[in-house]
Amino acid sequence: MNKRTKTIVCGLACGAVFLTALLPHALRGASPGPESDTERAVKQLRKAVKADPTNAELHYKLAKALSEEGRFDLGRGGRRMADPVFEEAIAEYTKTVELQPSNTAARESLVSELEFMGKFAEARAQLREIVKLNSGDASAHLELAHADLRQDGGDLNEALAEFHAALEIEPQNAGAWSDLGEALGRAGKYEDAASAYGEAGKLRPNDDTARFSQGEALRHAGKVDQAVEQYREAIRLNPQWKDMLSTNLAGDLAAKDADLARRDVEILRRLGYPVDPQLLQQLRALEAQPSQ
């Protein structure tokens, strides 16, 4: 074997040794490196929890450290690396609230991790416990209401009840009135939704979104005169809303809702805006179809 061949063989062998050493780290999804302060803290807290398993404060500290480590792992190795750490954090937060049922901070952190992991039903269960512990806190009611309104599997009736509870405590909360309007609209209670958006508009007269949303609710309720008034005010505050009126018409035609489409055309005309001839043609074709 000549000198050049020996050099190549040695290089390949050394490379193989290096890759073998690196492989365990690669399988974990991370590059080798020194242990971080968070990782050391997690190890120490695991030992402390094992030595004193009924100490709620230790479980809470371990859970927080695991949450921090999980976010670090998420950045360097993705969900596959981070999710087991988050699951352990959830278990430690859960143990904390089992030992200290009134620990609202631990429950709030648990909610955050459960939502991040897509465990929405479990997160809402914790939010209900937080509401019980803080029934006089409007923000607790709003957190549960928002979760019900916007998460998969949420309870719309519970959301409505929680928005009302929050507004009994904070009747001047314009955002809560708008959110209540959204929930009422989803429930098909359009006149009530319009009233809720109206309350938001009284508290924030320059809130163009609340004005437009009130117009939308009134449009669905069949109150075209009042809808036109709210649309006009919303467009005065923010001219970009004008484009949404034609979008409404196109969407209602796509949904084959002739009644709403006719209202859309009337609203556009009363506001002095042109109606796309192609959309008008689609409306006539829809009206000509035999009723189901």
Summary of the structure (lengths in Angstrom):
residues: 292
radius of gyration: 29.0
end to end distance: 88.8
largest distance: 96.2
contacts: 881
relative contact order: 0.04
helix: 80%
strand: 0%
